[in-house]
Every structure is written in structure tokens, then in C-alpha cells.
Amino acid sequence: MRDALRQGGLAPIDLMEAHITAIERENPRLNAFTELNLEQARAASRVPRPGVLSGIPVTIKASLAYDSTVARRLRQAGAIILGRTNTPPFLMNYETDNFESGRTNNPLDTALTAGGSSGGEAAAIAGFMSAGGMGSDGGGSIRWPAHCCRIAGLKPTPGRVPATGHAPECLHPSGLLGVAGPMARSTADLALLFEAVAGYDPSDPFSAPVPLRPAPDSLPPVALADCWPLEEPVRARLHGAAEVLQAHPRLPPLLHGALGRAHELWRFFFWRVNWLAVKRLVHGKEASLHPLALEWFREARVQPEPTAHELLVNLAARDRLRAHFLEAMEPFPLLLCAPATVDAFPHGDRTRFSLDCVRPLSFANVLGLPALVTNTGVQLVGRPFEEELLLAAGRHLEEAALTPRGTAASA
């Protein structure tokens, strides 16, 4: 789209009208949006702002304000925001449904979930109603919907992409978990979005002044993290990607053991600590809450309220585990693993899905690592602030998947 706009073969208003037509055709069956600003988008497309994304129609997750830092940066790069996309209540479920805007369906099969909590964003992009956009990820909320809808999603290192303007705020004690990040139909498109939104923001307490770097000329050694029981289609895609990347088949023992401990720490921060903030908002209103919210509350309420001592002990444990994990990654700067243990499941089906299914996702959140899900159905995890390396590896995988057998894929 960008090349066609720059070369004059496509007018920005025509590109916008094509997306609006797609929204009018697809959104009634997918229900990806909480709000649309189509007339403003039309007006903006007549004279788009210059920039790396000039004239490109994009969307943002409903938890991100229109004046959030990433939304401002998208507009500064010339992108045109069509609207905001659907989420589950409190962003706390792996499906997307709520009483106010309803259920989002998967464009690949409307009987399946589009994932959560960035499910509306994934559906809008996979349904060709948006060229790309921004989600957020505290426990796989970018990567799981990307996996469900077969698009690409990047969970950056905390501080690489500002989360200013996200609700709830991404702050401690569990603030290291949640980040804002781009979603698109390919890793190449993710790289364009990342270029537009990454960078220091003094209003974000986690923000770091890390400059953009060029893509590496070659890829470093990759380790295969095949540590979980996977559904056969998920396993097949993982091992196919391992062949392309020539991944080392055995994960270092320290990394293998740390993955289980990381998931338990994530459950503590994501469920038990976050529940402290939410329960005051919903006390006495449980009967009026959506079933997806109640599902999370049942999980959180059966556990004891965390004490200050327990919080400090687990914060220290997270720091020690992160240091050991990064040390063990020195020989293998990239980990290849599944995006989840299962593929997208039918709405409401809990026979296939539980929190154990997101073990391949949660460790990157609790350890503050960047992670990428590709449109080929696998996940790459890297070291802090090495997003450019992840994007290069993801692009290599996607290009290899498009290359006919017997020919060489470009690195």
C-alpha cells in the first residue's frame, strides 16, 4: 500500500474507501470495533500527512486513548486512525466479548474466538478492515489474538514503545508485564509500525532512550523451546520453523527449568496482584458483570490476597530469574517456541483451553522480554531491546513460507 501510494498508482482517498467498504461488508459478522471515525478518516485521507505511514488506514485497541503516545505517533507518521477495537472486560480474558459492544468473531471462522484481549484489533486486521494497528500485551494479549487470526504481533521490551495513554496504566507492581505493541498482517508491516511508534517518552516511567537500529545482516544461533504439550498442528508448524532457522534442538537446562517458574510468577502478578485493583471497582456489582469477567474473578478470588511480604519476595524472585535467564541466553539470543499450546478454539470452549495453554506466552511478560508471533504460527523471543533482530528473524520465516520448495529464501 505504501509503495503504491508513493509511486502514484493509488490515491489515499481510494485506499481509504476500500477499507471503509471492507468495514461495511465484514464488520457486521466480525464485530471488531467499539467505535469508528469514518468521516474524519475520509477527510484526513484527502490530504494525508507526510511520513513513513502516509495515508495508511490503521486502528488502535480500545484501551488506548486517541491521544495516547502511540496514537499521536501514528498520526505524526501520516497514518489515519479509523477507530478503536473491541476487548473483553478489564482486558482480562483470552476471548473478546462484553455487554456493551458484544462478541468479536474470528475472520478465518466466525465460530472460533479471535482471541483476547486484543481480539478486536486482530480481527480488524485479519479481516482486511485495517492495515495494522496497536494492541497491548500483559499475558499474551497481542500474541494470542495474532496467533488465533494468523497475523503478526510484536510484544516489545517494556520501555521500547511508550504505553502512555493506556488504561489501565502500565505501572508497578505488575507494570513490567504490560506493554503496547504493533499488530499487522506480516512482520514486514510490523517493522514499519514499530519504526513509527518506538522511541523515548518522558511521560512513560519505563521508557528508555534506545534508538532504532538497522536490521542485522545475519541471524544468530536459535534455540528451540519445545517444552510444552502442543496440539499437533501447532507442533508441526514449530518444527517446520525450526528447520528453516536451523534451531538447536535442545534448550539449555537452566532455561528449561526457568520457564515453569516464570509462568507461576506471572500468575501471581497478573491474577492475584491485579485483582486487588479491580475488586474495589466491582464489589457488590458481580451480578451485572459479563461472564468473561466473572470467569477471571473466580480464578482470582479462590486464592488468598497477596501480602506485602509476598509481593516483595516475588518481585525479587522475578529479578533473579530474569538475570539467570538472560545469562543463559548468551549462546542463543533467539528462542523459537509455540505461540500457545493450542490453536483458536470455539467461543466459550473450555475443554481445550486453560491458563496452562499460555505458558509459551507468559514468560516473556514476567521477564520483560520482547516476543514476536509471526503469521506462520510460531513465536520468537529475544533479549531486551533487540526487537530489530526479532523482526529480521520473523521476516525470514515468513519469506521462507512463501518461497516454493526447491528455491532459496532470502535472509
C-alpha positions, 0 to 999 in steps of 0.5 A: 500500500505504501509503495503504491501510494508513493509511486502514484498508482493509488490515491489515499482517498481510494485506499481509504474507501476500500477499507471503509467498504471492507468495514461495511461488508465484514464488520457486521459478522466480525464485530471488531470495533467499539467505535469508528471515525469514518468521516474524519478518516475520509477527510484526513485521507484527502490530504494525508500527512507526510511520513513513513505511514502516509495515508495508511488506514490503521486502528488502535485497541480500545484501551488506548486513548486517541491521544495516547503516545502511540496514537499521536505517533501514528498520526505524526507518521501520516497514518489515519486512525479509523477507530478503536477495537473491541476487548473483553472486560478489564482486558482480562480474558483470552476471548473478546466479548462484553455487554456493551459492544458484544462478541468479536468473531474470528475472520478465518471462522466466525465460530472460533474466538479471535482471541483476547484481549486484543481480539478486536484489533486482530480481527480488524486486521485479519479481516482486511478492515485495517492495515495494522494497528496497536494492541497491548500485551500483559499475558499474551494479549497481542500474541494470542489474538495474532496467533488465533487470526494468523497475523503478526504481533510484536510484544516489545521490551517494556520501555521500547514503545511508550504505553502512555495513554493506556488504561489501565496504566502500565505501572508497578507492581505488575507494570513490567508485564504490560506493554503496547505493541504493533499488530499487522498482517506480516512482520514486514508491516510490523517493522514499519509500525514499530519504526513509527511508534518506538522511541523515548517518552518522558511521560512513560516511567519505563521508557528508555532512550534506545534508538532504532537500529538497522536490521542485522545482516545475519541471524544468530544461533536459535534455540528451540523451546519445545517444552510444552504439550502442543496440539499437533498442528501447532507442533508441526508448524514449530518444527517446520520453523525450526528447520528453516532457522536451523534451531538447536534442538535442545534448550539449555537446562537452566532455561528449561527449568526457568520457564515453569517458574516464570509462568507461576510468577506471572500468575501471581502478578497478573491474577492475584496482584491485579485483582486487588485493583479491580475488586474495589471497582466491582464489589457488590456489582458481580451480578451485572458483570459479563461472564468473561469477567466473572470467569477471571474473578473466580480464578482470582478470588479462590486464592488468598490476597497477596501480602506485602511480604509476598509481593516483595519476595516475588518481585525479587524472585522475578529479578533473579530469574530474569538475570539467570535467564538472560545469562543463559541466553548468551549462546542463543539470543533467539528462542523459537517456541509455540505461540500457545499450546493450542490453536483458536478454539470455539467461543466459550470452549473450555475443554481445550483451553486453560491458563496452562495453554499460555505458558509459551506466552507468559514468560516473556511478560514476567521477564520483560522480554520482547516476543514476536508471533509471526503469521506462520504460527510460531513465536520468537523471543529475544533479549531486551531491546533487540526487537530489530533482530526479532523482526529480521528473524520473523521476516525470514520465516515468513519469506521462507513460507512463501518461497516454493520448495526447491528455491532459496529464501532470502535472509 
